[in-house]
Amino acid sequence: MTGLIGAPLNLIQKRAAKVLIIDDEPNVLSVLYSLLSTIHRCKTATSAVEALEYLREETYDLVLSDIMMPGMSGLELLAEITRLSRDTVVILISGNLNIQSAIEAMRRGAFDYVTKPFDLCDVETAVARALRHQSLVKSNQQYEQHLEDLVGLRTNELTIANTNLNTTLEKLYLNYRATLRALAAALEARDVETKGHSDRVVSYCVRLGKQIGLNDRELITLEHGALLHDIGKIGVPDGILLKRGALTEDEWQYMRRHVEYGAQILRGIDFLEGASEIVAQHHERYDGSGYPSRKEGDQICLGARIFAVADAIDAMTSDRPYRTARSFNDAADELIRCSGAHFDPLVVQAFTEVPLDGWQEIRQLSTEAGLIMKNAKTGVDIRYSVLTMSADQIAEGWAR
C-alpha cells in the first residue's frame, strides 16, 4: 500500500504496554510489529472484525489501526473501541488522500494519526506520546480514586467524631437540665402547695409551643424558661413567700421583685439567655397591665406569652387553700374571656385547638416518668420534655 522510510529508533516510552496493530497489508503489519514488539506486547489483526474479537477478550493500552480497510473501516472500529474501553488510546494510519478522514477521527476521539508513507521515527514518537498520555490519564484516575477513598475515610472519621460529639453534647445537656431541675425542685421544696407546678407548666408550655410551631431550639428555650420562671423567689424571705394571709402592699412590692432577682441570677449564662428573657417577662400581660415593665403585645417575648397561658391553666386547675381546682372547661372559658387582655389571642387559640381531655392527660402524666403525647407524624409516644429529640437535633440546636 505504501513504502516505509527510515529505521527503528529507541522508543521513548519504556513501560511495556499491550498494543494491537491492525492493517490489511501484511508487510505494514510486519514492520510495525518489529518496531514495537521489542518493548511492548504486541498483537496483530488484518481486519477490524478480527480486531474486535481480540478487543472483546482483553483490554489494550494502545490500538494502531489503518483507516481504509475492507469491510469495517477504522472510523467505525474507533466507535467500537470507545464503547468497549474508554481508556484505550487510538492512533490511526491514513493515506495522503484520506487526510480529512484522519481529521474526522481526531474529532471522534482518536489520540493521533500518522500518514502513509510514514517515517518509523514518527510512528515511535506518536506511540510514545499516546502511551504517555494514557499513563497520565490512568495516573489521574488513580489519584482521583485515591482522593475519593481519602474523602470517604475522612468522612467516616468525621461521622464518628460527630457521633461522639453529639453524645457528649447530649450528656452535657442532660447534666445542664438536671441542674436546672434541681434548682426548681429546691425552690418548690420551700412551698409544698406548689409542688409539681414547674413540671406541669413546662409540659403545658411545650405542648402549646408545638401547637404554635416552635422549632426544637425554641422549645428548649421555652422549657428552660418555664422550669426556672420562679427562680428569683430564692431571694424572697420565707415570711413573705409562705405567708398564709394577704400580703401588704410593701410585701407585694417585695414579692414582685422575684422577677428582677430571677433575671439577675440567669444573667451572663449564655445557654440560658433566651430563658432569662422569659423569666424577666413572665408576669407581663398582653394589654400592658402586668409587671415589671408594663410591656404589651409583641413587646413581650413569645415564650413569656406562652408561659402566661400555661401558668394560668395550672393555677386554675390546681387546688389552693382558699378554693378547689376548676375544670379544664372552666379554665378554657376564662382564657377565652381574658384573650387580648391578660393573654395573647394566638396562644389562647393554640390552647383551644387541643382537645380538653388532652390537657387533662398532660396534667396527669407531666410529673411522672411516663409518656404523654403521640407524635402525629411517626405515631411514636414522646415525653413532654424536648429531650426526646435525637442527639443530632440537640447538637444542631446548640451549634446555631
C-alpha positions as CSV (number, residue, x, y, z in Angstrom):
1,M,0.0,0.0,0.0
2,T,2.9,2.4,0.7
3,G,6.6,2.4,1.2
4,L,8.3,2.7,4.6
5,I,11.0,5.3,5.3
6,G,13.7,5.3,8.0
7,A,15.0,2.8,10.5
8,P,13.8,1.9,14.1
9,L,14.9,4.1,16.9
10,N,14.8,3.5,20.7
11,L,11.3,4.2,21.9
12,I,10.7,7.0,24.4
13,Q,8.0,5.0,26.2
14,K,9.8,2.4,28.3
15,R,6.8,0.8,30.0
16,A,5.7,-2.4,28.3
17,A,2.2,-1.8,27.0
18,K,-0.4,-4.0,25.3
19,V,-0.6,-2.9,21.7
20,L,-3.0,-4.1,19.0
21,I,-1.8,-3.4,15.4
22,I,-4.4,-3.5,12.6
23,D,-3.8,-3.3,8.9
24,D,-4.9,-5.2,5.8
25,E,-1.3,-5.2,4.4
26,P,0.9,-7.9,5.8
27,N,4.1,-6.1,5.1
28,V,2.9,-3.0,7.1
29,L,1.9,-5.2,10.0
30,S,5.3,-6.9,10.0
31,V,7.2,-3.7,10.1
32,L,5.1,-2.2,12.8
33,Y,5.2,-5.4,14.8
34,S,9.0,-5.5,14.5
35,L,9.3,-1.8,15.5
36,L,7.1,-2.0,18.6
37,S,7.4,-5.6,19.9
38,T,11.0,-5.1,21.1
39,I,9.5,-3.2,24.1
40,H,5.7,-3.8,24.0
41,R,3.5,-6.8,24.0
42,C,2.0,-6.6,20.5
43,K,-0.7,-8.4,18.7
44,T,-1.7,-8.0,15.0
45,A,-5.0,-8.2,13.1
46,T,-5.7,-7.9,9.4
47,S,-9.2,-6.6,9.7
48,A,-11.4,-4.6,12.1
49,V,-13.7,-7.6,12.6
50,E,-10.7,-9.7,13.8
51,A,-9.5,-6.8,16.0
52,L,-12.9,-6.6,17.7
53,E,-12.7,-10.2,18.7
54,Y,-9.4,-9.5,20.4
55,L,-10.7,-6.3,22.0
56,R,-13.7,-8.2,23.5
57,E,-11.3,-10.8,25.0
58,E,-8.9,-8.3,26.7
59,T,-8.1,-4.6,27.1
60,Y,-5.3,-2.9,25.2
61,D,-3.4,0.2,26.1
62,L,-3.0,1.3,22.5
63,V,-4.6,0.4,19.2
64,L,-2.7,1.3,16.0
65,S,-5.1,1.0,13.0
66,D,-5.4,1.7,9.4
67,I,-8.4,3.8,8.4
68,M,-9.1,2.3,5.0
69,M,-9.7,-1.4,5.3
70,P,-12.1,-3.8,3.6
71,G,-15.3,-4.2,5.5
72,M,-15.5,-2.2,8.7
73,S,-13.4,1.0,8.4
74,G,-11.0,2.3,11.0
75,L,-13.5,5.1,11.9
76,E,-16.2,2.5,12.5
77,L,-13.7,0.5,14.6
78,L,-12.9,3.6,16.6
79,A,-16.5,3.9,17.7
80,E,-16.5,0.3,18.9
81,I,-13.2,0.7,20.7
82,T,-14.6,3.8,22.5
83,R,-17.6,1.8,23.6
84,L,-15.6,-1.2,24.8
85,S,-12.7,0.5,26.5
86,R,-12.6,4.3,27.1
87,D,-9.1,4.0,28.5
88,T,-7.6,2.6,25.2
89,V,-5.8,5.3,23.1
90,V,-6.1,5.0,19.4
91,I,-3.7,6.1,16.6
92,L,-5.0,5.9,13.1
93,I,-2.9,5.4,10.0
94,S,-4.1,7.4,6.9
95,G,-3.1,7.6,3.3
96,N,-2.4,11.0,1.8
97,L,-5.8,11.0,0.1
98,N,-7.5,10.3,3.4
99,I,-6.3,13.3,5.5
100,Q,-9.9,14.5,6.0
101,S,-10.8,11.1,7.4
102,A,-7.8,11.4,9.8
103,I,-9.0,14.8,11.0
104,E,-12.5,13.4,11.5
105,A,-11.1,10.6,13.5
106,M,-9.4,13.1,15.8
107,R,-12.8,14.8,16.3
108,R,-14.3,11.4,17.2
109,G,-11.7,10.7,19.9
110,A,-8.6,9.3,18.2
111,F,-5.5,10.5,20.0
112,D,-3.3,10.9,16.9
113,Y,-2.7,9.8,13.4
114,V,0.2,9.2,11.0
115,T,0.2,9.3,7.3
116,K,1.5,6.9,4.7
117,P,4.2,6.6,3.7
118,F,5.3,7.1,7.3
119,D,8.7,7.5,8.9
120,L,9.3,5.0,11.6
121,C,10.6,7.7,13.9
122,D,7.2,9.5,13.5
123,V,5.5,6.2,14.5
124,E,7.7,5.8,17.5
125,T,7.1,9.4,18.6
126,A,3.3,9.1,18.1
127,V,3.2,5.8,20.1
128,A,5.4,7.2,22.9
129,R,3.1,10.3,23.2
130,A,0.0,8.2,23.1
131,L,1.2,5.9,25.8
132,R,2.5,8.7,27.9
133,H,-1.0,10.3,27.6
134,Q,-2.6,7.1,28.5
135,S,-0.3,6.7,31.5
136,L,-1.1,10.2,32.7
137,V,-4.9,9.6,32.3
138,K,-4.6,6.4,34.4
139,S,-2.5,8.1,37.0
140,N,-5.1,10.9,37.2
141,Q,-7.8,8.4,37.6
142,Q,-5.9,6.6,40.3
143,Y,-5.3,9.9,42.0
144,E,-9.0,10.8,41.8
145,Q,-9.9,7.4,43.2
146,H,-7.3,7.9,46.0
147,L,-8.9,11.3,46.8
148,E,-12.4,9.7,46.8
149,D,-11.1,7.0,49.2
150,L,-9.4,9.6,51.3
151,V,-12.6,11.7,51.4
152,G,-14.6,8.6,52.3
153,L,-12.1,7.8,55.1
154,R,-12.2,11.3,56.5
155,T,-16.0,11.5,56.2
156,N,-16.2,8.3,58.2
157,E,-13.8,9.7,60.8
158,L,-15.8,12.9,61.0
159,T,-19.1,10.9,61.3
160,I,-17.6,9.0,64.2
161,A,-16.3,12.2,65.7
162,N,-19.6,13.9,65.2
163,T,-21.4,11.0,66.8
164,N,-19.1,11.2,69.8
165,L,-19.6,15.0,70.0
166,N,-23.4,14.6,69.8
167,T,-23.2,12.0,72.6
168,T,-21.1,14.4,74.7
169,L,-23.4,17.3,73.9
170,E,-26.4,15.2,74.9
171,K,-24.8,14.2,78.2
172,L,-23.8,17.8,78.8
173,Y,-27.4,18.9,78.1
174,L,-28.8,16.2,80.4
175,N,-26.4,17.5,83.1
176,Y,-27.5,21.1,82.5
177,R,-31.1,20.1,82.7
178,A,-30.6,18.0,85.8
179,T,-29.0,21.1,87.4
180,L,-32.0,23.3,86.4
181,R,-34.5,20.7,87.7
182,A,-32.6,20.6,91.0
183,L,-32.8,24.3,91.3
184,A,-36.6,24.2,90.5
185,A,-37.1,21.3,93.0
186,A,-35.2,23.2,95.7
187,L,-37.4,26.2,95.1
188,E,-40.6,24.1,95.3
189,A,-39.4,22.5,98.5
190,R,-40.0,25.8,100.2
191,D,-43.7,25.8,99.3
192,V,-45.4,22.4,99.3
193,E,-48.6,23.9,97.9
194,T,-46.9,24.5,94.6
195,K,-45.2,21.0,94.4
196,G,-45.2,19.8,90.8
197,H,-46.1,23.3,89.5
198,S,-42.9,23.7,87.4
199,D,-43.2,20.3,85.8
200,R,-46.9,20.9,84.8
201,V,-46.2,24.3,83.5
202,V,-43.2,23.0,81.5
203,S,-45.4,20.3,79.9
204,Y,-48.2,22.8,79.1
205,C,-45.7,25.3,77.6
206,V,-44.1,22.6,75.4
207,R,-47.5,21.4,74.1
208,L,-48.5,25.0,73.3
209,G,-45.1,25.6,71.7
210,K,-45.5,22.6,69.5
211,Q,-49.1,23.6,68.6
212,I,-47.8,27.1,67.6
213,G,-45.0,25.6,65.6
214,L,-41.8,26.4,67.5
215,N,-38.7,24.7,66.4
216,D,-36.6,22.4,68.6
217,R,-34.2,25.1,69.8
218,E,-37.1,27.4,70.7
219,L,-38.8,24.6,72.6
220,I,-35.6,24.0,74.6
221,T,-35.5,27.7,75.4
222,L,-39.2,27.7,76.4
223,E,-38.7,24.6,78.6
224,H,-35.8,26.3,80.4
225,G,-37.7,29.5,80.9
226,A,-40.8,27.6,82.2
227,L,-38.7,25.5,84.5
228,L,-36.9,28.4,86.0
229,H,-39.7,31.0,85.9
230,D,-39.8,31.5,89.7
231,I,-36.1,31.0,90.5
232,G,-36.0,34.6,91.7
233,K,-38.1,33.6,94.7
234,I,-34.9,32.3,96.2
235,G,-34.4,36.0,97.1
236,V,-37.8,36.4,98.7
237,P,-37.9,35.8,102.5
238,D,-40.0,32.9,103.8
239,G,-42.0,35.3,105.9
240,I,-43.4,36.8,102.7
241,L,-43.3,33.8,100.4
242,L,-45.0,31.4,102.8
243,K,-47.4,33.9,104.4
244,R,-50.9,32.4,104.9
245,G,-52.8,35.7,105.0
246,A,-53.0,38.5,102.5
247,L,-49.7,40.4,101.7
248,T,-49.4,44.1,102.5
249,E,-48.6,46.5,99.7
250,D,-45.0,46.6,100.8
251,E,-44.8,42.8,100.8
252,W,-46.3,42.7,97.3
253,Q,-43.7,45.1,96.1
254,Y,-41.0,42.8,97.6
255,M,-42.7,39.7,96.1
256,R,-42.8,41.2,92.6
257,R,-39.1,41.7,92.8
258,H,-38.6,38.0,92.3
259,V,-38.8,38.7,88.6
260,E,-35.8,41.0,88.8
261,Y,-33.9,38.6,91.0
262,G,-34.5,35.7,88.6
263,A,-33.2,37.7,85.6
264,Q,-30.1,38.7,87.6
265,I,-29.5,35.1,88.6
266,L,-29.6,33.9,85.0
267,R,-27.8,36.9,83.5
268,G,-24.4,36.0,81.9
269,I,-25.3,32.3,81.4
270,D,-25.1,32.0,77.6
271,F,-27.3,28.9,77.1
272,L,-30.0,30.4,79.3
273,E,-30.1,33.8,77.6
274,G,-33.5,33.1,76.0
275,A,-34.8,31.6,79.2
276,S,-33.7,34.7,81.1
277,E,-36.0,36.8,78.9
278,I,-38.9,34.6,79.7
279,V,-38.1,34.8,83.4
280,A,-37.9,38.6,83.2
281,Q,-41.3,38.9,81.4
282,H,-43.4,36.1,82.7
283,H,-45.7,38.4,84.7
284,E,-46.3,40.9,81.9
285,R,-49.8,41.0,80.5
286,Y,-50.8,41.3,76.8
287,D,-52.7,44.5,77.4
288,G,-49.7,46.1,79.2
289,S,-51.2,45.9,82.8
290,G,-48.5,43.4,84.0
291,Y,-45.2,44.0,85.7
292,P,-42.3,44.9,86.0
293,S,-42.1,46.9,82.7
294,R,-45.7,47.0,81.6
295,K,-44.8,45.6,78.2
296,E,-47.7,44.8,75.9
297,G,-48.4,42.8,72.8
298,D,-45.4,41.7,70.8
299,Q,-43.2,43.7,73.1
300,I,-43.4,40.6,75.3
301,C,-41.4,37.7,74.0
302,L,-43.4,34.8,72.7
303,G,-42.0,32.4,75.3
304,A,-43.4,34.6,78.1
305,R,-46.8,34.9,76.3
306,I,-46.9,31.2,76.1
307,F,-45.9,30.8,79.7
308,A,-48.7,33.2,80.8
309,V,-51.3,30.9,79.4
310,A,-49.6,27.7,80.7
311,D,-49.2,29.2,84.2
312,A,-52.9,30.3,84.2
313,I,-54.0,26.8,83.2
314,D,-52.1,25.2,86.1
315,A,-53.3,27.8,88.6
316,M,-56.9,27.4,87.7
317,T,-56.9,23.6,87.6
318,S,-54.9,23.1,90.8
319,D,-56.2,23.1,94.4
320,R,-55.5,26.1,96.6
321,P,-56.1,26.6,100.3
322,Y,-58.9,29.0,99.5
323,R,-60.6,27.1,96.7
324,T,-60.7,23.7,94.9
325,A,-59.4,23.1,91.4
326,R,-61.5,24.2,88.5
327,S,-62.2,22.1,85.5
328,F,-60.4,22.5,82.2
329,N,-63.7,23.6,80.7
330,D,-63.9,26.5,83.2
331,A,-60.2,27.3,82.5
332,A,-60.9,27.4,78.8
333,D,-63.8,29.8,79.3
334,E,-61.6,32.1,81.4
335,L,-58.8,32.1,78.9
336,I,-61.1,33.0,76.1
337,R,-62.7,35.7,78.3
338,C,-59.3,37.2,79.0
339,S,-57.9,36.8,75.5
340,G,-56.5,40.1,74.3
341,A,-56.3,41.4,77.8
342,H,-54.2,39.1,80.0
343,F,-53.3,36.7,77.3
344,D,-52.1,36.6,73.7
345,P,-55.0,35.6,71.4
346,L,-52.7,33.5,69.3
347,V,-51.7,31.4,72.3
348,V,-55.3,31.1,73.6
349,Q,-56.3,29.9,70.1
350,A,-53.5,27.2,70.3
351,F,-54.9,26.1,73.6
352,T,-58.4,25.7,72.2
353,E,-57.1,23.7,69.2
354,V,-56.0,20.9,71.6
355,P,-58.9,18.7,72.9
356,L,-59.5,19.3,76.6
357,D,-59.0,15.7,77.5
358,G,-55.6,16.1,76.0
359,W,-54.8,18.8,78.5
360,Q,-56.1,16.6,81.3
361,E,-53.9,13.8,80.2
362,I,-50.9,16.1,80.2
363,R,-51.6,17.2,83.7
364,Q,-51.9,13.6,85.0
365,L,-48.7,12.5,83.4
366,S,-46.5,15.6,83.4
367,T,-44.9,14.8,86.8
368,E,-44.4,11.1,86.0
369,A,-41.8,9.3,84.0
370,G,-44.4,8.1,81.6
371,L,-45.4,9.3,78.2
372,I,-48.0,11.9,77.4
373,M,-48.1,12.7,73.7
374,K,-48.1,10.8,70.5
375,N,-46.1,12.2,67.5
376,A,-48.6,12.8,64.8
377,K,-46.1,12.0,62.0
378,T,-44.4,8.9,63.4
379,G,-47.1,7.6,65.8
380,V,-44.4,7.2,68.4
381,D,-45.2,8.3,72.0
382,I,-43.0,11.2,73.2
383,R,-42.3,12.7,76.6
384,Y,-43.4,16.2,77.3
385,S,-39.8,17.2,77.5
386,V,-38.0,18.1,74.3
387,L,-35.2,15.9,75.5
388,T,-36.8,13.2,73.3
389,M,-35.1,14.9,70.4
390,S,-32.2,13.0,68.8
391,A,-28.6,13.9,69.7
392,D,-28.2,15.3,66.2
393,Q,-31.0,17.7,66.7
394,I,-29.7,18.8,70.1
395,A,-26.2,19.3,68.7
396,E,-27.6,21.3,65.7
397,G,-29.6,23.5,68.1
398,W,-26.6,24.3,70.2
399,A,-24.4,25.0,67.1
400,R,-26.7,27.7,65.8
